[in-house]
Amino acid sequence: MDLHISRRTEVLLVVFILFSLLYGSRGEIPPKPTGGVTIVPPVKPDGPQAFPDAEKANLPVFTMDYPRIQIPFEITLWVLLASFAKIGFHVYHKITIWVPESCLLISIGLIVGGIMHSVHEEPPAVLSSNVFFLYMLPPIVLDSGYFMPTRPFFENIGTVLWFAVVGTLWNSIGIGMSLFAICQIEAFEVQDINLQENLLFASIISAVDPVAVLSVFEDVSVNEQLYIVVFGECLFNDAVTVVLYNMFNFVAEMPVVEPVDVFLGVARFFVVGLGGMGFGILFGFVAAFTTRFTSRVREIEPLFIFMYSYLAYLVAELFAISSIMAIVTCALTMKYYVEENVSQRSCTTIRHVVKMLGSISETLIFFFLGVVTITTEHEWNWGYILFTLLFAFIWRGLGVLVLTQIINPFRTIPFHLKDQFGLAYGGLRGAISFALVFTLPDNIGRKQLFVTATIAIILFTVFLQGISIRPLIEYINVRRTNRNLDTINVEVHCRLMEHTIAGIEDLCGQWSHFYWKDKFMKFNNRILRRILIRDNRAESSIVALYKKLELQNAMEILDTYETFIKNSGKPKKKFLASDLKSMHDILSKNMYKIRQRTVAYTNKHALPNDSQTKEILIRRHTSIRRSLRPGSFQSSVVPKSHKYFSLPAGKSLESKFPPTRLSYTDDQETMSEVAYPSRRSRFHQPGRSSSRAMMPLQRLDTLKEAPSVDVLDESTGERGRMGHGMSRTNSSSSNARIPAPRRQFPPSVDHDSSSADNFRNGHHEATAEEEEQQQQQQPSSPTPAWAAETQDNTAQNPLLRRPQWNPKRK
Amino acid sequence: MGSSNSSVNNIPNAQELMQETGFSAAHILRLHERFEFLDKHKCGQLRLVDRPTNQPQDFGAVQELALNPIGDSIISAFFSPGQETVDFASFVRILAHFRPTDRNQSRDGAQQEPANSSIRKLKFAFQMYDQDRDGKISRAELLQVLRAMLGIQVTEEQLQSIAERAIQEADLDRDDAISFDEFRKSLEKVDIDHKMSIRFLR
């Protein structure tokens, strides 16, 4: 099958290449008819020679008019060609593990370029400044900006900006100076390049584009800090590079540079950077505001995202400020609010289209890089180019080293040497450099040399560093994120620690280290959200969501089966490797994600997953499911009418259910007799008293199948141990809410556990409201990340339709 | 939000606290503000429950903590055994565990182990499991925490198996419980300093 596909692909490729070659990018119609097709030139009334055979104007049965469709046709063909190449790689998916996609694309481009060169065709003029910067670059940047993991990004924003700005400056100036020094050496015959031109060239090649590196990092699961710094640096140094480029470009044309120019240059840099951000934020807010009113026109909602971001880009280009920063900040700002306002389908559409456009652009760019490499004229100069490579490498390494030393004291988690190596080695060059060098003005004498050198550097870094970075990273064992650690112990304990830290941070009232973010979130909640987010969510959407989830979960229950050996109390169990694996799976899938620490890794080439919000939803709705379980005792206890209340919008949960607690210190004795131990004491006193408080439930021997209540435990735990004020007649009844299969447990285990669970019990009356409240609260609470992604889940399961049954809905 | 000494001096025992815990004056100040924010009744102590009315108070007022699966354990760690209230000094002392470790700290023999050392951090984590403070994590305690942390989809058998496995891995002296040393040993590859530190805002 694979072979079949790849052969077909090849055939298609060849066919398309032939077509494109035949019709050529110059649009010349071959004068001779080919293959029996009659080319009919425009009808001339007096031209009998145009119709060699026919005498009168017979109705032409078959005509062709190529020039009319030429441009769109060729664009489509090229895009298809590049996309076929992409499909082709993934046929053998092992390839993409070892060789980054960008390498492969460039190689294919080289091949195609070779073909074209040999038939003396010219590649399409894709690399003119306008086409690249106006059409090909924005989708890529939008993609990066939209899927940027915001929380780690903002936590590391100082570092990111530091590396992006200062690092790029360091690189440019360093490389420029050293190259200038090299130019003085007569042997290389490059003396005519003056300092400005060298600096200009240096600024071009110091733009890093670690697309390949990011996917390697993702695969290897390097620690989040490194990932986000590389990611952010790549994004922002594009902006810096463009600024520097323009500045040096301007300066290069001037015969003499005066100090005031340098000063102006610095000022311009700030204008450009901050202006870009300002425009981005402005457009982001406008977009968010617009989407507030689009509830009736859902079909065009995605349009706004694209139009506004593109508008931000163009307006920034208009004023010659950093359009990349504009579009990135626009996407960042917009995303949060927009995803709450738009419907779930629009949300999915937006994400898909953003990814798609970004992917296409990137593919095309690398592809054309390959093509153009062959087809342009090169001017090769061994000395200059080799020294360029050398200096690029050296200065980047030095730069990372020095800058990290300076910034490490300011970081909570300093960068180790291995991280620094990853950072330095991950400095691949890419598309931006490529585009910039083509837009160099022609009055620079050695433009061809620069072009050649840039292409050489790009190819070198992408191929060599791109391919070798993966083994190197694995070899030096860069500090990884804690995924799939060795033992169950470690996994559990680490998660516990993360929860602890999250809890302590909440207690301290600070939020992810940043004072300004604290303030911003308060501002956000109070002012921004009111303006930008549409309040009146249709209640039916929440109800429908619950129904769907209900159905989904019912289906899942039917599908799953137990995979574990029953624990029958043997002193020592043997665990098979498969058991372990299942355990790890279970742990990784089911442990609550730390609200602040989840790394929202976004693979460059894949859509992000929404597991966190899905998890929250599952927690929520499963508690409803539990409450509806037919065999449950508590259904007799809890009046069904209490379920599914909806709180009036805006009220907080506490107002409705003031939590009441029992303190155990007094009631230890009474706890054992009392028939209402349902009042959960959340704040059980530490130390001896708590354990004793848990003890009294030993009497519940008969109902030791407590564990099912845990379900509720977590679900309510998540929502807040509030709303416990419901009276439950008997804690034992809550214990009994278990389905039959789960009855066989050794008693000893369950005492303490069951006791604890009892006391953390659900109150089904509260669950429904809590859940709905949570649904409503989720957007408003600062902690869950940009939570409107909840709506995505339902789109994922095609089997879900609106169920008809609704037993308890009011 | 200045770190002027005069305001720090208003806090009782500020200097001692700073010495003991390693917090700076600015940190102490901010923590004090937070303490006062939490202490709605202005009685100088934080408590769990307001006795007369049985309303949760102070610690209970921190909403996000309520959502935390092990929120209870965290809160109970602040209270010394038998105590019902937490004063500022205890508050700060516990929080001192979470300061990032000072790397180049030289320890002379006489100096007490600093509050934010790795051992202390580990002890705190251990305490999250070991609610009854008997120095061991029993199977039940482990199960309890596991249950709290795991989602609904996990069945009881799976939980049991996981707990069983965890004890098997860590329990070296075969007493079916994890002592602190065993706990520490099982986490030796993990960078505790990184995981159990927060950078306190000024």
Interface residues (C-beta under 8 A of the other chain):
Chain A: T412 I413 R479 N482 L485 D486 T487 I488 N489 V490 V492 H493 C494 R495 L496 M497 E498 H499 T500 I501 A502 G503 I504 E505 D506 L507 C508 G509 Q510 H513 F514 Y515 D518 E562 F564 I565 K566 N567 K572 K573 F575 D579 L580 S582 M583 I586 L587 K589 N590 M591 Y592 R595 E615 I618 R619 T622 S623 P658 P659 T660 R661 L662 S663 T665 R682 F683 H684 Q685 P686 G687 R688 S689 S690 S691 P707 S708 D710 V711 D713 E714 S715 G717 E718 R719 G720 R721 M722 R742 F745 V749 H751 D752 S753 A756 D757 S781 T783
Chain B: L31 R34 F37 L38 L48 V49 R51 N54 Q55 P56 F59 G60 V62 Q63 E64 L65 A66 L67 N68 P69 I70 G71 D72 I74 I75 S76 A77 F79 S80 P81 G82 E84 L95 F98 P100 F124 A125 M128 Y129 Q131 D132 R133 S138 R139 A140 E141 L143 Q144 V145 L146 R147 A148 M149 L150 G151 I152 Q153 V154 T155 E156 E157 Q158 L159 Q160 S161 I162 E164 R165 A166 Q168 E169 A170 F183 S186 L187 K189 V190 D191 I192 H194 K195 M196 S197 I198 R199 F200 L201 R202
